[in-house]
Amino acid sequence: MNKNLRKAVIAGNWKMNKTRPEAKKLLEEIKPLVASADGKIEVIACVPFTNLETAINTVNGSNVKIGAENVHFEASGAFTGEISADMLTELGVEYVIIGHSERRQYFGETDETVNKRTIAALNAGLKPIVCVGELKWERECAITEEVIARQIKLDLFSITAEQAKNIIIAYEPVWAIGTGLTATPDQAQEVCAFIREQLAKLYGKETADAITIQYGGSMNAKNAAELLSKPDVDGGLIGGASLKAEDFNVIVQAAVNG
């Protein structure tokens, strides 16, 4: 991490977990643990749609921010089951995950829809966490950089440099999500640095240096400090470990001390 240039961000991705009472209980446990991170790093909990209002009310007055796990690209209309950016901002949501590999794999998300969702989120004042990452087969075929470069170009198409400063990029190797496998710190650094190079080509070095790039993919309490020690790894998008207050706090403190 290089906190002199950009903000370090630890975001929990709760996925499809926790009822409203369970969400309130977990956030009440998290708040005092991560209070010491206030002003040092950004701490976010991205929760299911049904938990958003409960979560926002629970963290009120604390340093924990709330994010959603998805957003639609239209403002309104006949899109049964979808949620618009304005609906999220009206609730008080600040962040939103876009293009997670599970959305791409199970729900037909494409780079085109990721781009549309990102633009809609930015226009509504949300801060998108845009996920990119290669499949195991793509890594084995040694085309990781080609895959990542394509995703960056397409997902950020027509987005200006000023807008890009409000985006977080999350590098999540698909082969490391929910599998227990984790990229080595050197592998994570290599790809995060490559992402920053691609951002520099699009927006210039100054803007690229200001954009937070997280690592996701089985970051946990045991490996967080080593991963976060790398200069281009500016935080984490945390899955399973974000559902355990103590483990999540260990990762937060690793970012604070990194």
DRENROTOR-536835 format. One record per residue (C-alpha): residue number from 0; x negated, y, z. Coordinates in steps of 0.02 Angstrom, whole numbers, always signed. Example, Ala and Ser with C-alpha at 12.3 -4.5 7.8 and 13.67 -1.06 7.14 Angstrom:
<recs>
 resi      X      Y      Z
    0   -615   -225   +390
    1   -684    -53   +357
</recs>
This chain:
<recs>
 resi      X      Y      Z
    0     +0     +0     +0
    1    -52   +178    -30
    2    +61   +282    +83
    3    -27   +442    +32
    4    +47   +426   -142
    5   +215   +340   -115
    6   +338   +276    +14
    7   +326   +100    +83
    8   +496    +15    +82
    9   +555   -145   +166
   10   +728   -195   +106
   11   +828   -345   +162
   12   +934   -433    +31
   13  +1066   -526   +131
   14  +1141   -607    -25
   15  +1308   -694    +10
   16  +1287   -706   +198
   17  +1369   -638   +356
   18  +1547   -592   +401
   19  +1579   -417   +467
   20  +1559   -465   +651
   21  +1400   -560   +608
   22  +1334   -412   +508
   23  +1367   -292   +652
   24  +1279   -409   +774
   25  +1125   -429   +663
   26  +1109   -242   +631
   27  +1128   -205   +816
   28   +981   -322   +845
   29   +878   -246   +706
   30   +901    -62   +749
   31   +798    -52   +910
   32   +664   -166   +840
   33   +628    -58   +687
   34   +655   +112   +770
   35   +467   +137   +781
   36   +458   +134   +591
   37   +556   +297   +579
   38   +461   +423   +474
   39   +328   +294   +428
   40   +418   +178   +307
   41   +594   +159   +239
   42   +696    +14   +310
   43   +849    -44   +212
   44   +980   -179   +233
   45  +1068   -226    +70
   46  +1228   -314   +121
   47  +1381   -392    +35
   48  +1517   -273    -22
   49  +1635   -328   +118
   50  +1506   -279   +249
   51  +1461   -107   +183
   52  +1577     +0   +288
   53  +1539   -100   +446
   54  +1353    -88   +411
   55  +1356   +100   +380
   56  +1452   +131   +540
   57  +1336    +17   +638
   58  +1173    +99   +583
   59  +1237   +277   +599
   60  +1106   +382   +689
   61   +968   +254   +663
   62   +827   +244   +536
   63   +905    +95   +446
   64   +978   +134   +275
   65  +1113    +31   +190
   66  +1112    -33    +12
   67  +1230   -135    -97
   68  +1183   -291   -193
   69  +1255   -240   -361
   70  +1350   -103   -452
   71  +1449    -91   -614
   72  +1398    +27   -753
   73  +1571   +103   -784
   74  +1649   +233   -669
   75  +1820   +150   -672
   76  +1930    +40   -779
   77  +1989   -136   -811
   78  +1841   -227   -734
   79  +1921   -345   -609
   80  +1809   -383   -461
   81  +1680   -248   -498
   82  +1626    -99   -393
   83  +1575    +71   -464
   84  +1432   +183   -410
   85  +1553   +317   -352
   86  +1640   +191   -240
   87  +1473   +152   -159
   88  +1418   +332   -133
   89  +1589   +377    -61
   90  +1557   +247    +74
   91  +1386   +319   +112
   92  +1280   +187    +25
   93  +1108   +252    -25
   94  +1024   +106   -115
   95  +1078    -32   -234
   96   +992   -188   -298
   97  +1004   -207   -486
   98   +951   -352   -597
   99   +910   -479   -463
  100   +861   -645   -542
  101  +1013   -729   -465
  102  +1125   -602   -553
  103  +1032   -634   -715
  104  +1035   -824   -694
  105  +1212   -853   -629
  106  +1312   -704   -689
  107  +1244   -663   -861
  108  +1151   -502   -819
  109  +1039   -445   -961
  110   +909   -310   -978
  111  +1040   -206  -1069
  112  +1165   -217   -925
  113  +1026   -188   -799
  114   +983    -28   -892
  115  +1165    +28   -895
  116  +1187     -8   -710
  117  +1026    +83   -667
  118  +1080   +238   -762
  119  +1253   +235   -681
  120  +1174   +219   -509
  121  +1054   +364   -539
  122  +1193   +475   -606
  123  +1294   +443   -448
  124  +1147   +485   -334
  125  +1104   +306   -284
  126   +926   +243   -275
  127   +911    +84   -378
  128   +799    -62   -330
  129   +769   -136   -503
  130   +711   -317   -503
  131   +593   -392   -631
  132   +502   -558   -636
  133   +452   -708   -739
  134   +514   -888   -739
  135   +397  -1029   -687
  136   +390  -1089   -867
  137   +343   -915   -926
  138   +200   -906   -800
  139   +140  -1079   -852
  140   +142  -1019  -1033
  141    +33   -870   -982
  142   +159   -740  -1042
  143   +195   -657   -875
  144   +133   -488   -935
  145   +234   -495  -1095
  146   +392   -537   -997
  147   +364   -400   -869
  148   +319   -268   -999
  149   +478   -307  -1096
  150   +586   -296   -940
  151   +511   -130   -886
  152   +536    -52  -1058
  153   +715   -114  -1078
  154   +775    -92   -899
  155   +711    +88   -893
  156   +760   +135  -1070
  157   +808   +320  -1087
  158   +773   +353   -902
  159   +671   +511   -877
  160   +513   +529   -774
  161   +608   +633   -646
  162   +741   +499   -630
  163   +610   +362   -620
  164   +541   +438   -460
  165   +704   +386   -376
  166   +686   +205   -431
  167   +604    +63   -336
  168   +537    -82   -439
  169   +544   -252   -355
  170   +429   -384   -429
  171   +513   -549   -393
  172   +435   -699   -480
  173   +588   -807   -512
  174   +491   -965   -469
  175   +463   -896   -292
  176   +642   -849   -248
  177   +725   -968   -127
  178   +598  -1103   -167
  179   +477  -1079    -23
  180   +341  -1042   -152
  181   +255   -874   -140
  182   +139   -784   -258
  183    -33   -769   -182
  184    -79   -593   -126
  185   -195   -581   -276
  186    -57   -637   -396
  187    +64   -512   -320
  188    -64   -372   -333
  189   -107   -418   -512
  190    +73   -405   -572
  191   +118   -253   -466
  192    -35   -163   -536
  193    +17   -214   -712
  194   +192   -144   -680
  195   +113    +20   -626
  196    +11    +22   -787
  197   +170     +1   -888
  198   +254   +141   -791
  199   +103   +251   -826
  200   +123   +217  -1013
  201   +305   +270  -1003
  202   +294   +416   -884
  203   +112   +461   -850
  204     -3   +416   -707
  205    +65   +544   -583
  206   +242   +476   -595
  207   +182   +295   -594
  208    +81   +326   -437
  209   +237   +397   -351
  210   +348   +245   -386
  211   +366   +114   -251
  212   +337    -65   -311
  213   +394   -201   -193
  214   +353   -385   -192
  215   +495   -508   -169
  216   +492   -696   -176
  217   +481   -783     -7
  218   +392   -643    +85
  219   +407   -689   +268
  220   +338   -653   +441
  221   +185   -761   +411
  222   +126   -694   +242
  223   +189   -514   +244
  224    +33   -431   +315
  225    -81   -508   +185
  226    +36   -467    +41
  227    +61   -289   +102
  228   -126   -262   +117
  229   -139   -251    -72
  230   -148    -74   -143
  231     -5    -90   -268
  232   +114   -189   -156
  233   +217    -51    -76
  234   +339   -156    +24
  235   +453   -304     +7
  236   +627   -357    -48
  237   +660   -487    +84
  238   +784   -631    +68
  239   +799   -763   +203
  240   +686   -676   +328
  241   +800   -523   +328
  242   +936   -628   +412
  243   +830   -651   +568
  244   +802   -490   +665
  245   +634   -540   +740
  246   +563   -602   +575
  247   +624   -448   +482
  248   +543   -337   +613
  249   +376   -427   +596
  250   +378   -382   +411
  251   +429   -202   +448
  252   +287   -184   +573
  253   +164   -259   +448
  254   +214   -119   +329
  255   +201    +12   +465
  256    +25    -46   +510
  257    -31    -81   +333
</recs>
